[in-house]
């Protein structure tokens, strides 16, 4: 009887406990399914946003690459390319070309219609600072448009000659841009609330934040952006996952517990079992449906992942624990020259040289052993055609169900151009540092608003401190100045900022060990649009040794003055004697005057002889042409008539004779040209742009055969000898086309006004020359290549030099082997705009 009373209670407790367990399991299952779906959706949204950001940044980078061979873009080409970009990327609200001084050079729409003020908007300070320190696109923090809406800017820096020249910036309305991206993936994102923030600023929100504990946050770090993506499941979506089934099951279990306890005496055990089986069956059906939905989501995710991978510019890959490729994207053909089927099964380091491969192999297995990712690992791979490509590899480990490392999944990125640019910049910096060390001259830059002082390495050496020992502020610098000179230095700096003028001052500094040095300091102030000083830059040179020498010279002069004073008395006594010498000197001066008159007559005679010599050279060179033509004709006649009839040596000798006569004719022709340059005609207004067109017309055959491109900026009209200017430009263009490299010749002609003269430049992308020959190339008959490599007589540049000097100018060349050449020449600024 006791047992019968406890059986209902035991059944009641047991069934109630089972209901609670089942209820908790159902709640956890529904929330896990919703959480998984939310995470998958958030990842998809993040990938869409990241792809679009990188796509827009890449389009701006491609725009900048069109001008990487020139210092600044040509405005007409800029407007055409920018208009084309806006047609393909209509999300841009505006595209702006701004200089390093933040001045807007050009924009679409016009400067007056820009939604952001580039000159005064403080939010743009950071993007200009970031762009001047990198070669990659950067994304700004949120900025306010003039309309009040929130936007952000993608900026790509413009570099030329190792210097930051400005940036190309694309302005995008954040809400409009993000809404378009998310709407493109609407079928995969329905039912969710999205918010995107940058710091404390909100870029986008498509609905009010629901009251849900299932929110998910993911970072978006594409192209330097520091955004945060927040995702909430909507009420309808949450209700579709989190149903009333667990509550119903719990309520049903509780009621069933009472029912089972009441009916235990009525032998309902079998019916209770059937009910339990039915509940289990429903749970199994729900699990099957959930699994089907999960598998469908996985299939869609896999298709999206594969589509993204196969359209990316980087090579996506997977490898097993031995480093063998198990999957590669089609990009392998572009990066390595091998098809995916040729890469699969091979190890990652098999495409590298032996030493490089060992280094990569060691890093791979070290990371695999530590079960950690490896990032931004640079290696030099060998393509199928034997060329080399620099790859940057990043990868994450992949684990199996037991938690063991099953391989890696990663990406190869082509960084060849970036590596070449980095190496070139490193060499340039080394040369600059070496020059500063030799001259004991260092540079500095002071951010006045933030009191941030930057020194070059040479200044640290002059001051005898390490960078970590220096406070990098103006006050820290004054601490090194000698106490007696400190007020003078501060006064000069203050006057430079208030009077808007540069300053130059010598002062002493005291090193940490008590050593006193003397330095020459120069500085110049930069002001903003409002006229307030924002930065100051300048140089510091150690002139301690020079000052010591000056001091020794001063002591020597003082000693000399004492000696002079001592000798004054003696000289006074000799005054009478000197009077006699004065008389003699007067007679000598009369003789000198007579000699000067004789020298002037000789100079007139020498000028006459020079003119006769010039006329003789011209006549002699001209008269030599006729006998050479006769010799050439008969030698060629011998070659045609007796070719093959004499021995092989005779044919070869005749060929040498023909070639020698031809070269002699070219030499005499060039000598005639050189002699003509000596006779400067009357000056007249010469339009350099028209002269360039005439030179291109004369070289039309050479330009068409080489495919050369000749472009120019604004060229002036100057008083000069028109025929000699035509010959000067034609020789320089012919030189640029003749000494071309493998690329299509690109020649750029520009002119700028500097002081009282015009500075012209003719730049090319040819083979270049060693700087040690920069003077030799202008000497007559001087050649750097054999006649078999490049034809010519070595007179062309000598003629250029003579033309420029005839006009009172100078000519020089700046070049490096393989990096092209730039010929500079000056013409006095006798403008003829109104002539």
BELBELMO-V844315 format. One record per residue. N is the residue number from 0. SS is DSSP state (hx for helix, st for strand, lp for the rest). NEAR is the number of other ideal C-beta (glycine too) atoms within 8 Angstrom. Layout:
n->N ss->SS near->NEAR
n->N ss->SS near->NEAR
This chain:
n->0 ss->lp near->4
n->1 ss->hx near->5
n->2 ss->hx near->6
n->3 ss->hx near->7
n->4 ss->hx near->8
n->5 ss->hx near->8
n->6 ss->hx near->9
n->7 ss->hx near->12
n->8 ss->hx near->9
n->9 ss->hx near->8
n->10 ss->hx near->12
n->11 ss->hx near->12
n->12 ss->hx near->8
n->13 ss->hx near->8
n->14 ss->hx near->13
n->15 ss->hx near->11
n->16 ss->hx near->8
n->17 ss->hx near->9
n->18 ss->hx near->15
n->19 ss->hx near->10
n->20 ss->hx near->8
n->21 ss->hx near->13
n->22 ss->hx near->13
n->23 ss->hx near->9
n->24 ss->hx near->8
n->25 ss->hx near->12
n->26 ss->hx near->10
n->27 ss->hx near->8
n->28 ss->hx near->10
n->29 ss->hx near->13
n->30 ss->hx near->11
n->31 ss->hx near->8
n->32 ss->hx near->12
n->33 ss->hx near->14
n->34 ss->hx near->10
n->35 ss->hx near->9
n->36 ss->hx near->11
n->37 ss->hx near->14
n->38 ss->hx near->9
n->39 ss->hx near->10
n->40 ss->hx near->12
n->41 ss->hx near->12
n->42 ss->hx near->9
n->43 ss->hx near->13
n->44 ss->hx near->15
n->45 ss->hx near->11
n->46 ss->hx near->10
n->47 ss->hx near->12
n->48 ss->hx near->16
n->49 ss->hx near->10
n->50 ss->hx near->9
n->51 ss->hx near->11
n->52 ss->hx near->14
n->53 ss->hx near->10
n->54 ss->hx near->8
n->55 ss->hx near->14
n->56 ss->hx near->14
n->57 ss->hx near->10
n->58 ss->hx near->11
n->59 ss->hx near->17
n->60 ss->hx near->10
n->61 ss->hx near->8
n->62 ss->hx near->13
n->63 ss->hx near->12
n->64 ss->hx near->7
n->65 ss->lp near->9
n->66 ss->lp near->12
n->67 ss->lp near->8
n->68 ss->lp near->5
n->69 ss->lp near->9
n->70 ss->lp near->5
n->71 ss->lp near->10
n->72 ss->lp near->10
n->73 ss->lp near->10
n->74 ss->hx near->8
n->75 ss->hx near->6
n->76 ss->hx near->10
n->77 ss->hx near->12
n->78 ss->hx near->10
n->79 ss->hx near->8
n->80 ss->hx near->10
n->81 ss->hx near->12
n->82 ss->hx near->9
n->83 ss->hx near->8
n->84 ss->hx near->13
n->85 ss->hx near->11
n->86 ss->hx near->7
n->87 ss->hx near->7
n->88 ss->lp near->10
n->89 ss->lp near->6
n->90 ss->lp near->10
n->91 ss->st near->12
n->92 ss->st near->10
n->93 ss->st near->13
n->94 ss->st near->15
n->95 ss->st near->13
n->96 ss->st near->14
n->97 ss->st near->11
n->98 ss->st near->8
n->99 ss->lp near->8
n->100 ss->lp near->4
n->101 ss->lp near->10
n->102 ss->lp near->8
n->103 ss->st near->12
n->104 ss->st near->9
n->105 ss->st near->10
n->106 ss->st near->11
n->107 ss->st near->10
n->108 ss->lp near->6
n->109 ss->lp near->7
n->110 ss->hx near->7
n->111 ss->hx near->4
n->112 ss->hx near->7
n->113 ss->lp near->14
n->114 ss->lp near->10
n->115 ss->lp near->13
n->116 ss->lp near->7
n->117 ss->lp near->11
n->118 ss->lp near->9
n->119 ss->lp near->6
n->120 ss->lp near->9
n->121 ss->hx near->5
n->122 ss->hx near->10
n->123 ss->hx near->13
n->124 ss->hx near->7
n->125 ss->hx near->9
n->126 ss->hx near->13
n->127 ss->hx near->11
n->128 ss->hx near->8
n->129 ss->hx near->11
n->130 ss->hx near->13
n->131 ss->lp near->8
n->132 ss->lp near->5
n->133 ss->lp near->7
n->134 ss->lp near->6
n->135 ss->lp near->6
n->136 ss->lp near->12
n->137 ss->st near->13
n->138 ss->st near->13
n->139 ss->lp near->13
n->140 ss->lp near->10
n->141 ss->lp near->13
n->142 ss->st near->13
n->143 ss->st near->8
n->144 ss->lp near->13
n->145 ss->lp near->6
n->146 ss->lp near->5
n->147 ss->lp near->5
n->148 ss->lp near->9
n->149 ss->st near->13
n->150 ss->st near->15
n->151 ss->st near->14
n->152 ss->st near->14
n->153 ss->st near->16
n->154 ss->st near->16
n->155 ss->st near->14
n->156 ss->st near->13
n->157 ss->st near->13
n->158 ss->st near->10
n->159 ss->st near->10
n->160 ss->lp near->5
n->161 ss->lp near->7
n->162 ss->st near->6
n->163 ss->st near->9
n->164 ss->st near->10
n->165 ss->st near->12
n->166 ss->st near->12
n->167 ss->st near->13
n->168 ss->st near->14
n->169 ss->st near->14
n->170 ss->st near->15
n->171 ss->st near->14
n->172 ss->st near->11
n->173 ss->hx near->14
n->174 ss->hx near->10
n->175 ss->hx near->10
n->176 ss->hx near->11
n->177 ss->hx near->12
n->178 ss->hx near->10
n->179 ss->hx near->9
n->180 ss->hx near->11
n->181 ss->hx near->14
n->182 ss->hx near->7
n->183 ss->hx near->7
n->184 ss->lp near->11
n->185 ss->hx near->8
n->186 ss->hx near->5
n->187 ss->hx near->9
n->188 ss->hx near->12
n->189 ss->lp near->7
n->190 ss->lp near->8
n->191 ss->st near->13
n->192 ss->st near->13
n->193 ss->st near->13
n->194 ss->st near->11
n->195 ss->st near->16
n->196 ss->st near->11
n->197 ss->st near->12
n->198 ss->lp near->7
n->199 ss->lp near->3
n->200 ss->st near->9
n->201 ss->st near->8
n->202 ss->st near->13
n->203 ss->st near->11
n->204 ss->st near->10
n->205 ss->lp near->8
n->206 ss->lp near->7
n->207 ss->lp near->5
n->208 ss->lp near->8
n->209 ss->lp near->11
n->210 ss->lp near->3
n->211 ss->lp near->8
n->212 ss->lp near->3
n->213 ss->lp near->11
n->214 ss->lp near->8
n->215 ss->st near->11
n->216 ss->st near->8
n->217 ss->st near->10
n->218 ss->st near->8
n->219 ss->st near->13
n->220 ss->lp near->7
n->221 ss->hx near->11
n->222 ss->hx near->11
n->223 ss->hx near->10
n->224 ss->lp near->11
n->225 ss->lp near->9
n->226 ss->st near->12
n->227 ss->st near->11
n->228 ss->st near->15
n->229 ss->st near->11
n->230 ss->st near->15
n->231 ss->st near->13
n->232 ss->st near->15
n->233 ss->lp near->11
n->234 ss->hx near->6
n->235 ss->hx near->7
n->236 ss->hx near->12
n->237 ss->hx near->13
n->238 ss->hx near->8
n->239 ss->hx near->7
n->240 ss->hx near->12
n->241 ss->lp near->8
n->242 ss->lp near->8
n->243 ss->lp near->5
n->244 ss->hx near->9
n->245 ss->hx near->12
n->246 ss->hx near->8
n->247 ss->hx near->8
n->248 ss->hx near->13
n->249 ss->hx near->12
n->250 ss->hx near->8
n->251 ss->hx near->9
n->252 ss->hx near->15
n->253 ss->hx near->10
n->254 ss->hx near->8
n->255 ss->hx near->12
n->256 ss->hx near->13
n->257 ss->hx near->9
n->258 ss->hx near->8
n->259 ss->hx near->14
n->260 ss->hx near->12
n->261 ss->hx near->7
n->262 ss->hx near->8
n->263 ss->hx near->11
n->264 ss->hx near->6
n->265 ss->hx near->5
n->266 ss->lp near->5
n->267 ss->lp near->9
n->268 ss->hx near->7
n->269 ss->hx near->7
n->270 ss->hx near->7
n->271 ss->hx near->10
n->272 ss->hx near->8
n->273 ss->hx near->8
n->274 ss->hx near->9
n->275 ss->hx near->8
n->276 ss->hx near->8
n->277 ss->hx near->8
n->278 ss->hx near->10
n->279 ss->hx near->8
n->280 ss->hx near->8
n->281 ss->hx near->8
n->282 ss->hx near->10
n->283 ss->hx near->8
n->284 ss->hx near->8
n->285 ss->hx near->9
n->286 ss->hx near->9
n->287 ss->hx near->8
n->288 ss->hx near->8
n->289 ss->hx near->10
n->290 ss->hx near->8
n->291 ss->hx near->8
n->292 ss->hx near->9
n->293 ss->hx near->10
n->294 ss->hx near->8
n->295 ss->hx near->8
n->296 ss->hx near->10
n->297 ss->hx near->8
n->298 ss->hx near->8
n->299 ss->hx near->9
n->300 ss->hx near->10
n->301 ss->hx near->8
n->302 ss->hx near->8
n->303 ss->hx near->11
n->304 ss->hx near->8
n->305 ss->hx near->8
n->306 ss->hx near->8
n->307 ss->hx near->10
n->308 ss->hx near->9
n->309 ss->hx near->8
n->310 ss->hx near->5
n->311 ss->lp near->9
n->312 ss->lp near->5
n->313 ss->lp near->9
n->314 ss->st near->13
n->315 ss->st near->11
n->316 ss->st near->14
n->317 ss->st near->11
n->318 ss->st near->15
n->319 ss->st near->8
n->320 ss->lp near->7
n->321 ss->lp near->6
n->322 ss->lp near->12
n->323 ss->st near->9
n->324 ss->st near->13
n->325 ss->st near->8
n->326 ss->st near->8
n->327 ss->st near->12
n->328 ss->lp near->12
n->329 ss->lp near->6
n->330 ss->lp near->12
n->331 ss->hx near->14
n->332 ss->hx near->10
n->333 ss->hx near->4
n->334 ss->hx near->13
n->335 ss->hx near->12
n->336 ss->lp near->8
n->337 ss->lp near->10
n->338 ss->lp near->7
n->339 ss->hx near->11
n->340 ss->hx near->5
n->341 ss->hx near->7
n->342 ss->hx near->12
n->343 ss->lp near->10
n->344 ss->lp near->5
n->345 ss->lp near->9
n->346 ss->st near->10
n->347 ss->hx near->11
n->348 ss->hx near->12
n->349 ss->hx near->7
n->350 ss->hx near->9
n->351 ss->st near->12
n->352 ss->lp near->7
n->353 ss->hx near->6
n->354 ss->hx near->6
n->355 ss->hx near->11
n->356 ss->hx near->11
n->357 ss->hx near->9
n->358 ss->hx near->9
n->359 ss->hx near->14
n->360 ss->hx near->11
n->361 ss->hx near->8
n->362 ss->hx near->10
n->363 ss->hx near->13
n->364 ss->hx near->9
n->365 ss->hx near->8
n->366 ss->hx near->11
n->367 ss->hx near->11
n->368 ss->hx near->6
n->369 ss->hx near->6
n->370 ss->lp near->7
n->371 ss->lp near->6
n->372 ss->lp near->8
n->373 ss->st near->10
n->374 ss->st near->5
n->375 ss->st near->6
n->376 ss->st near->10
n->377 ss->st near->10
n->378 ss->st near->11
n->379 ss->st near->11
n->380 ss->st near->12
n->381 ss->st near->9
n->382 ss->lp near->11
n->383 ss->lp near->6
n->384 ss->lp near->5
n->385 ss->lp near->5
n->386 ss->lp near->7
n->387 ss->st near->8
n->388 ss->st near->11
n->389 ss->st near->13
n->390 ss->st near->14
n->391 ss->st near->10
n->392 ss->st near->15
n->393 ss->st near->11
n->394 ss->st near->11
n->395 ss->st near->7
n->396 ss->st near->12
n->397 ss->st near->10
n->398 ss->st near->8
n->399 ss->lp near->7
n->400 ss->lp near->3
n->401 ss->lp near->4
n->402 ss->lp near->5
n->403 ss->lp near->6
n->404 ss->st near->9
n->405 ss->st near->8
n->406 ss->st near->11
n->407 ss->st near->12
n->408 ss->st near->9
n->409 ss->st near->12
n->410 ss->st near->10
n->411 ss->st near->11
n->412 ss->st near->10
n->413 ss->st near->11
n->414 ss->lp near->10
n->415 ss->hx near->9
n->416 ss->hx near->7
n->417 ss->hx near->9
n->418 ss->hx near->10
n->419 ss->hx near->8
n->420 ss->hx near->9
n->421 ss->hx near->8
n->422 ss->hx near->8
n->423 ss->hx near->9
n->424 ss->hx near->9
n->425 ss->hx near->8
n->426 ss->hx near->8
n->427 ss->hx near->9
n->428 ss->hx near->8
n->429 ss->hx near->8
n->430 ss->hx near->8
n->431 ss->hx near->8
n->432 ss->hx near->11
n->433 ss->hx near->8
n->434 ss->hx near->8
n->435 ss->hx near->14
n->436 ss->hx near->9
n->437 ss->hx near->6
n->438 ss->hx near->7
n->439 ss->lp near->10
n->440 ss->st near->10
n->441 ss->st near->16
n->442 ss->st near->12
n->443 ss->st near->13
n->444 ss->st near->9
n->445 ss->st near->12
n->446 ss->st near->11
n->447 ss->lp near->10
n->448 ss->lp near->6
n->449 ss->lp near->5
n->450 ss->lp near->9
n->451 ss->st near->8
n->452 ss->st near->13
n->453 ss->st near->8
n->454 ss->st near->12
n->455 ss->lp near->10
n->456 ss->hx near->9
n->457 ss->hx near->13
n->458 ss->hx near->12
n->459 ss->hx near->13
n->460 ss->hx near->9
n->461 ss->hx near->13
n->462 ss->hx near->11
n->463 ss->lp near->8
n->464 ss->lp near->8
n->465 ss->lp near->6
n->466 ss->hx near->7
n->467 ss->hx near->4
n->468 ss->hx near->5
n->469 ss->lp near->11
n->470 ss->lp near->6
n->471 ss->lp near->8
n->472 ss->lp near->9
n->473 ss->hx near->8
n->474 ss->hx near->7
n->475 ss->hx near->11
n->476 ss->hx near->9
n->477 ss->hx near->10
n->478 ss->lp near->7
n->479 ss->lp near->9
n->480 ss->st near->13
n->481 ss->lp near->10
n->482 ss->lp near->5
n->483 ss->lp near->5
n->484 ss->lp near->10
n->485 ss->hx near->10
n->486 ss->hx near->6
n->487 ss->hx near->9
n->488 ss->hx near->13
n->489 ss->hx near->9
n->490 ss->hx near->8
n->491 ss->hx near->11
n->492 ss->hx near->11
n->493 ss->hx near->8
n->494 ss->hx near->10
n->495 ss->hx near->15
n->496 ss->hx near->11
n->497 ss->hx near->6
n->498 ss->lp near->6
n->499 ss->lp near->7
n->500 ss->lp near->6
n->501 ss->lp near->9
n->502 ss->st near->10
n->503 ss->st near->7
n->504 ss->st near->9
n->505 ss->st near->8
n->506 ss->st near->12
n->507 ss->st near->11
n->508 ss->st near->13
n->509 ss->st near->9
n->510 ss->lp near->11
n->511 ss->lp near->5
n->512 ss->lp near->5
n->513 ss->lp near->6
n->514 ss->lp near->7
n->515 ss->st near->9
n->516 ss->st near->10
n->517 ss->st near->12
n->518 ss->st near->14
n->519 ss->st near->10
n->520 ss->st near->13
n->521 ss->st near->9
n->522 ss->st near->13
n->523 ss->st near->9
n->524 ss->st near->11
n->525 ss->st near->8
n->526 ss->st near->8
n->527 ss->lp near->7
n->528 ss->lp near->5
n->529 ss->lp near->5
n->530 ss->lp near->5
n->531 ss->lp near->6
n->532 ss->st near->9
n->533 ss->st near->9
n->534 ss->st near->11
n->535 ss->st near->14
n->536 ss->st near->10
n->537 ss->st near->11
n->538 ss->st near->9
n->539 ss->st near->13
n->540 ss->st near->11
n->541 ss->st near->11
n->542 ss->lp near->10
n->543 ss->hx near->9
n->544 ss->hx near->7
n->545 ss->hx near->7
n->546 ss->hx near->10
n->547 ss->hx near->8
n->548 ss->hx near->8
n->549 ss->hx near->8
n->550 ss->hx near->8
n->551 ss->hx near->8
n->552 ss->hx near->8
n->553 ss->hx near->8
n->554 ss->hx near->8
n->555 ss->hx near->8
n->556 ss->hx near->8
n->557 ss->hx near->8
n->558 ss->hx near->8
n->559 ss->hx near->8
n->560 ss->hx near->8
n->561 ss->hx near->8
n->562 ss->hx near->8
n->563 ss->hx near->8
n->564 ss->hx near->7
n->565 ss->hx near->8
n->566 ss->hx near->8
n->567 ss->hx near->8
n->568 ss->hx near->7
n->569 ss->hx near->8
n->570 ss->hx near->8
n->571 ss->hx near->7
n->572 ss->hx near->7
n->573 ss->lp near->8
n->574 ss->hx near->8
n->575 ss->hx near->7
n->576 ss->hx near->7
n->577 ss->hx near->8
n->578 ss->hx near->8
n->579 ss->hx near->8
n->580 ss->hx near->8
n->581 ss->hx near->8
n->582 ss->hx near->8
n->583 ss->hx near->8
n->584 ss->hx near->8
n->585 ss->hx near->8
n->586 ss->hx near->8
n->587 ss->hx near->8
n->588 ss->hx near->8
n->589 ss->hx near->8
n->590 ss->hx near->8
n->591 ss->hx near->8
n->592 ss->hx near->8
n->593 ss->hx near->8
n->594 ss->hx near->8
n->595 ss->hx near->8
n->596 ss->hx near->8
n->597 ss->hx near->8
n->598 ss->hx near->8
n->599 ss->hx near->8
n->600 ss->hx near->8
n->601 ss->hx near->8
n->602 ss->hx near->8
n->603 ss->hx near->8
n->604 ss->hx near->8
n->605 ss->hx near->8
n->606 ss->hx near->8
n->607 ss->hx near->8
n->608 ss->hx near->8
n->609 ss->hx near->8
n->610 ss->hx near->8
n->611 ss->hx near->8
n->612 ss->hx near->8
n->613 ss->hx near->11
n->614 ss->hx near->8
n->615 ss->hx near->8
n->616 ss->hx near->10
n->617 ss->hx near->11
n->618 ss->hx near->8
n->619 ss->hx near->8
n->620 ss->hx near->12
n->621 ss->hx near->8
n->622 ss->hx near->7
n->623 ss->hx near->9
n->624 ss->hx near->11
n->625 ss->hx near->7
n->626 ss->hx near->7
n->627 ss->hx near->12
n->628 ss->hx near->9
n->629 ss->hx near->8
n->630 ss->hx near->9
n->631 ss->hx near->12
n->632 ss->hx near->8
n->633 ss->hx near->8
n->634 ss->hx near->12
n->635 ss->hx near->9
n->636 ss->hx near->8
n->637 ss->hx near->9
n->638 ss->hx near->12
n->639 ss->hx near->7
n->640 ss->hx near->7
n->641 ss->hx near->10
n->642 ss->lp near->8
n->643 ss->lp near->5
n->644 ss->lp near->5
n->645 ss->lp near->6
n->646 ss->lp near->5
n->647 ss->hx near->5
n->648 ss->hx near->6
n->649 ss->hx near->9
n->650 ss->hx near->12
n->651 ss->hx near->8
n->652 ss->hx near->8
n->653 ss->hx near->13
n->654 ss->hx near->9
n->655 ss->hx near->8
n->656 ss->hx near->9
n->657 ss->hx near->12
n->658 ss->hx near->8
n->659 ss->hx near->8
n->660 ss->hx near->12
n->661 ss->hx near->9
n->662 ss->hx near->10
n->663 ss->hx near->9
n->664 ss->hx near->12
n->665 ss->hx near->10
n->666 ss->hx near->10
n->667 ss->hx near->12
n->668 ss->hx near->9
n->669 ss->hx near->12
n->670 ss->hx near->11
n->671 ss->hx near->11
n->672 ss->hx near->11
n->673 ss->hx near->13
n->674 ss->hx near->11
n->675 ss->hx near->8
n->676 ss->hx near->12
n->677 ss->lp near->9
n->678 ss->lp near->6
n->679 ss->lp near->7
n->680 ss->lp near->8
n->681 ss->lp near->4
n->682 ss->lp near->7
n->683 ss->st near->10
n->684 ss->st near->8
n->685 ss->st near->13
n->686 ss->st near->8
n->687 ss->hx near->14
n->688 ss->hx near->8
n->689 ss->hx near->7
n->690 ss->hx near->13
n->691 ss->hx near->13
n->692 ss->hx near->8
n->693 ss->hx near->10
n->694 ss->hx near->12
n->695 ss->hx near->11
n->696 ss->hx near->7
n->697 ss->hx near->8
n->698 ss->lp near->12
n->699 ss->hx near->8
n->700 ss->hx near->6
n->701 ss->hx near->11
n->702 ss->hx near->12
n->703 ss->hx near->7
n->704 ss->hx near->6
n->705 ss->hx near->10
n->706 ss->lp near->8
n->707 ss->lp near->13
n->708 ss->st near->8
n->709 ss->st near->10
n->710 ss->st near->8
n->711 ss->st near->9
n->712 ss->lp near->8
n->713 ss->lp near->4
n->714 ss->lp near->10
n->715 ss->lp near->9
n->716 ss->st near->10
n->717 ss->st near->14
n->718 ss->st near->10
n->719 ss->st near->12
n->720 ss->lp near->14
n->721 ss->hx near->10
n->722 ss->hx near->7
n->723 ss->hx near->14
n->724 ss->hx near->13
n->725 ss->hx near->12
n->726 ss->hx near->12
n->727 ss->hx near->13
n->728 ss->hx near->14
n->729 ss->hx near->12
n->730 ss->hx near->12
n->731 ss->hx near->11
n->732 ss->hx near->14
n->733 ss->hx near->11
n->734 ss->hx near->11
n->735 ss->hx near->15
n->736 ss->hx near->14
n->737 ss->hx near->10
n->738 ss->lp near->10
n->739 ss->lp near->13
n->740 ss->lp near->8
n->741 ss->lp near->2
n->742 ss->lp near->7
n->743 ss->lp near->7
n->744 ss->lp near->14
n->745 ss->st near->11
n->746 ss->st near->14
n->747 ss->st near->12
n->748 ss->st near->15
n->749 ss->st near->9
n->750 ss->st near->13
n->751 ss->st near->6
n->752 ss->st near->9
n->753 ss->st near->7
n->754 ss->lp near->5
n->755 ss->lp near->4
n->756 ss->st near->11
n->757 ss->st near->13
n->758 ss->st near->11
n->759 ss->st near->12
n->760 ss->st near->11
n->761 ss->st near->13
n->762 ss->st near->12
n->763 ss->lp near->14
n->764 ss->lp near->10
n->765 ss->lp near->11
n->766 ss->lp near->8
n->767 ss->lp near->10
n->768 ss->lp near->12
n->769 ss->lp near->5
n->770 ss->hx near->8
n->771 ss->hx near->4
n->772 ss->hx near->9
n->773 ss->lp near->11
n->774 ss->lp near->6
n->775 ss->hx near->8
n->776 ss->hx near->11
n->777 ss->hx near->10
n->778 ss->lp near->8
n->779 ss->lp near->7
n->780 ss->lp near->8
n->781 ss->lp near->10
n->782 ss->lp near->9
n->783 ss->lp near->7
n->784 ss->lp near->5
n->785 ss->lp near->6
n->786 ss->lp near->8
n->787 ss->lp near->3
n->788 ss->lp near->5
n->789 ss->lp near->8
n->790 ss->lp near->4
n->791 ss->lp near->9
n->792 ss->lp near->10
n->793 ss->lp near->10
n->794 ss->lp near->13
n->795 ss->hx near->12
n->796 ss->hx near->11
n->797 ss->hx near->14
n->798 ss->hx near->15
n->799 ss->hx near->15
n->800 ss->hx near->10
n->801 ss->hx near->11
n->802 ss->hx near->14
n->803 ss->hx near->14
n->804 ss->hx near->10
n->805 ss->hx near->11
n->806 ss->lp near->12
n->807 ss->lp near->6
n->808 ss->lp near->11
n->809 ss->lp near->7
n->810 ss->st near->13
n->811 ss->st near->8
n->812 ss->st near->11
n->813 ss->st near->8
n->814 ss->st near->12
n->815 ss->lp near->7
n->816 ss->lp near->8
n->817 ss->lp near->6
n->818 ss->lp near->6
n->819 ss->lp near->11
n->820 ss->st near->13
n->821 ss->st near->11
n->822 ss->st near->13
n->823 ss->st near->11
n->824 ss->st near->13
n->825 ss->st near->13
n->826 ss->st near->13
n->827 ss->st near->11
n->828 ss->lp near->10
n->829 ss->lp near->8
n->830 ss->st near->8
n->831 ss->lp near->11
n->832 ss->lp near->5
n->833 ss->lp near->3
n->834 ss->lp near->7
